[in-house]
Amino acid sequence: MAKEKSKVEKKQKLQWHPAFAAALEMEFLENKDDLEFEREHNLNRKPLLIDCLVIKKKKDVAIKNEIGKFFRKYNIIEYKSARDSLSIDDVAKTQGYAHLYKAYGESVNAVRFDEVSVTLIRESKPIGLFKYFEENSYTVSNPYKGIYYIESGLKFPTQIIVGKELTHENHEWFNLLSDNVTKQEMARAIEYSRNVRSKNEKELIDAIFEVSVLANKSIVEELKMGDEDMCQALMEIMKPEIEEVVDTAVRETTERVEKETTERVEKETTERVERETTKRAIKVAVEMLRNLNLGNAEIKEALQKNYNLSEEETLSYLK
C-alpha cells in the first residue's frame, strides 16, 4: 500500500507544461486544420527544446483566437507556470530560440526573419519585466485584454500573454491553467467535456483537467456537493491517470505471479492476475478520490458503478 501511495503522490505532482500544450491546442480548436503543433520542438541535436512550435499552414488563413492574430508562419511559444518567473533574460532566451530556429532551416534563408514570432505566456503579469521595458524605451501596446505586443527593441515580433487578464469567455482553456479557477469555470469545463465525442479533443481536455482538478481541490469539493454526478465525472477525468498506474501494476503483478507458477496452472495465473489487478485499480481509485476530499458515500457510489461491487465488497475497500 505504501508503494502504491508513493506512485500516486509522484503522479500528482503538478506537471503544468503538458496541460499548457493541451490548452494551447484547445484555444485554437476552431483553426485546428490550419495549424500544426509540435510539442518540445528540438532546435538541434543537443537538448535545446522549445515548449511548443505552432506552424501556420497557409499564409492568408484568418486565426480566430485573439492570441493567434499575432502569429506569423512559424510561432515559438514559451510557457511559464504560476511559480516561474519571466524576466528580460527569459525574453532574450526565446529570441535566441527564434534565431536558432531560423538558422537551422533546411536551406539558406528557408525560414525568413519576418516569418517567425515569439509568444511568452504567464498567469500573472511580470511587473519587473514591464518596468524594464518602460525604463529602456521599448514600445508596448495592449490590443486585447491580457495580450501585450512588444513593438520595438526586439529582433523578432513578440507578444506576452497574461493569463489572469484574458477574457474568460474567449480563453476558457488557458483559464484552467491556474490554482484560482472559479467554481463556474470548472463546472462549465466539466459540462463541456461530458459532451465531447472527438477522441483527440477528449485527450486534450483530460490533460488539462489532470492538472487543474488537483490544483483546485476546494472548488472540486464544492462542485461535488451540489451535483450527484460529479463523482462519476471526476472518475472519467482521472481515468487516464488510474489506467497508467494500473498498467504498471499489471506488468509488475504478471512478472511476479509468473515466477511463482508453472505452465500447468496457466489458467489459475491469469485469473489471479485479473483479481489482483482489479484490487489494485480499486485501491488507486479510492486513494485518488480521497485526495480530492470526497466522502465515503460518493466514493462508494463511484466504485459500485465502475467495478460492479456488492455492498460488502465496497465497504471492505473503504476501511
N, C-alpha and C positions, 0 to 999 in steps of 0.2 A: 504493500500500500504506500509506503514511503517513497519507493521508486516511482510509482505511478504519479504521486503528488508532485514530485520534483519535475517530472516531464510536463505536467500541466502548467506549473508555475513558470517553467522555462518558456513554454509556448506562449504564455500570456504576457511576456514582456513586450510592450507595445512596439511593433515594427511599423513606423509611420510611412516609410518610403513605398512599400508595396501598396499600401492603401492610397497614397497620393497618386501613384501611377494609375490605379483603377479609377480614382475620382477624376483624373485628367481625361481619361477616355469617356467617362460618363458625361463630363461637361460638354464634350464635342460630339455627343451621340448623333445630333442632327446632321453632322457632316462626316459621319464615320467612313463613308465611301470615298471621301475626298482627302482624307489624311491617313498617313502611315505612322504608327507609333513604334519606336524602338526603345525598350527599357534598358538602362545601363549600357548605352552605346559605347563600344570600345573605340577610343581615339587612336590607339596604337597597339602594338603587341604587348607593351607594358601595361600594368594595371592602372590605367587612367580612364575613368568612366564618367560619362555624362549621365545625370539622373534619368533624363528622358530626351529623346530626339523625336520631334514631330516634323514629318515631311509633308508639305502641301503638294499634292499630286498635280494639280492644274493651276496655272498662274492666275487665271481670271475667276476662279471659284470664289463665291462670297461665303465667308465663315460667319455664321450667325451669332456665335458666342462672343461677348464683348472682348474677352481675353484674346481670342483668335483674330480679331480685326487688325491687330498689330503684326501678325505673322507675315514672314517672307516665305521663300521656298523651303529653307532649312531653319528649323527653330530649336534652339538649345534651351532646355528647361532645367532649372536648378531649384530643388525644393528644400526648405529649411523647416524642420519641425518646431513645435512650440518652445522647445528648450534650446534650440540652436540660435546662435547669433547671426546677424547679417551685417557685415561691415564693408568698408571700401575694399578691403583685401579680398573678400568673397566676390565682390563685383569684378575686381581685377582677375581673379581666378577664372571666372566664367568668360571674361573677354579672352583670356588665354585659351580656353576650350574652343572658342569660336575661331581664333587664329589657327589652332591646330587642325580643326575640322576642315577649314578652308585649305590648309597646306597639304592635307592628306587626301586630296581629291584624286581621282583615277588618272587625271592628266593635268597639264599645266592650265591653271585658271578654270578647271572644270567646275569648281564652286566659286562664284564671284562674291566679292565683298558685299555687294548690295542684295545678295540672296540669303544672307544669314541674319537672324535676330536672336536676342538673348532675353529670356524671361526668368526672373527670380521671384519665388513665392514664399511668403512667410505669414503666419497667422496674425501677428501684431506688427504695427508699423515700427521699423528700425529708426528710432529718433536720432541716434548718433550718426547714422549714415546720411539722413536727410539734412542734418546740421552741417555735415561735411560738404554736401552738395551746395548748400547755401553759401558757406564760407569760401568756397573755391569757385564760385560763379558758374556752376552747372545750371543749365536751363531745365526745369522740371515742370511738366504740365500734368493735369489731373482730369482727363477727358471723361472718365466714368468713375463712379464711386468705388474706391479701393484699388484703382488702377492708375499707375503713375508712369508717364513716359519721360525718360532721361534724354532730352533732345540735343544736348551738347556735352562735350567733354569726354565722350567715349567713341571708339572706332566703330563698334557695331551697335545698331539700334537696340536699345534696352528698355524693358518695362519691368516695373516692380509691382507685384500683386500683394495687397494686404488683405488677408482672409477675413479679418474681423469687420472690415469696411465694405466688403462686397454686398450687393443687394441679395437678400436671402432667396427671393423668388427666382433670380436668374442664375444663382450659383449654389444650389442646394447640396450638391455633392461635395464641393470644397468646404461648405459649412460644417459637414460632418467630421472633417479632419481637425477636431478640436476637443478639448475636455470641458467645453462650456456649451454644448449643444442644448437647445431648448427642448422642452417636452413636445411642443408642437412639431418641431423639425424632425425629431426622432420618430414620432408617431406617423408623420406624413411619409417619411422614407420607408418605414417598415410596411406601411399600407401599399406603397408603390411596389415594393419588392414582391408582395404576395401575388400581384397580377402580371409579373414578368414571365414571359414564355421563352424568350431567347436564351439559349444556353450561355452564350458569350456574355450577354448583359447580366445574367444572373450571377456568373462567376465574378464579374467586376464588382457588383453590389455586395456580394458576400465578402470580398476582400476589404471593402470599405468598412462594413459592419464588424468584421473581425477585430478591428482596432477601435472603432467608435463606440461599440457596445461596452467594451471593457473600460474605456476611458470615461464613460458616463454612466457608471453603475447606479447612481442615485436616481437619474432620470428613468432608467430602465425599471427600477423598482417602483417608481410612481406609476409608470405605464401599466405594469402587470397587475397593479392593484385595481385598475379600472377596466381591464379587458381580460376576460376569461380565456381568450385565445392567445394572449401574449406569450404565455409559457411555450405553447406549441410553436409560435413564430420564432422564438429565440432558439428552440431546438433546431429548427430548419436553418437558421442563420449560422449556428455553430456546427452544423453537420460536417463541413469540410475539416474543421479542427478536430472533431471527435474521430472522424474517419482516419485522419493521419496518425493519431495516437494508436488507434485500433489496428491499423495496418502494421505498425511497428510491433505491436503486441502479438499479432498473428504470426509474424515471422519468428519472433523470439519463442513463442509457445510451440510452434511447429518444430523448430530445431530441437528444443528441449525434449518434447514428447517423443520425437522420432528416435532419439538416442535411447530412450527407455523402452522402446517397443521393438518388435520383430515383424517380419512380413506376415506371420500368421495372425497377428492382431491388427492388421491394417484398418479394418473397418472400425474397430474399437478406438484406434488412434484418431481417426477422422472425427468421430463423434465427440471424443474428449476435447479435441482442439476447438470444435464448434461451441461446446459448452463453456470452456474457459474463455474463449474469445467473447462470447456473449456477456459473460460475467464481467470481464474487463471493460467492455464497452459501457455497460450499465454503471459501473463504478466511476468511470471517467465522466459520464453524463451527469451523475449526481454531484460529483466534485465541482464541475463547471457551473452547474445551476446554483449550487450553494455559494460559490464565489460571487455570483450575481445577486446574492441576498434573497433568493427565492425560498419560500417556506415549504415545509414537508407536503402540504396539501397540493400546491402547484406541481412540485416535483413528482409526487405520486401519480397525479393525473397524466403528466407527460410520459412517465415510464410505462404506464398501462397502455397508453395509446400507441407508443412506439415499439414496445417489446412484448406486448400481449401477455402481461404477467397477471397472476392471480393476486388477490388481496394479501395473502400470506407472503407470497414471494416478494411483492413490492415492499412490504414493511420490513423485510429482512435486510433490504439494501439501505433503509433509512435509519438504521440503528447507529 
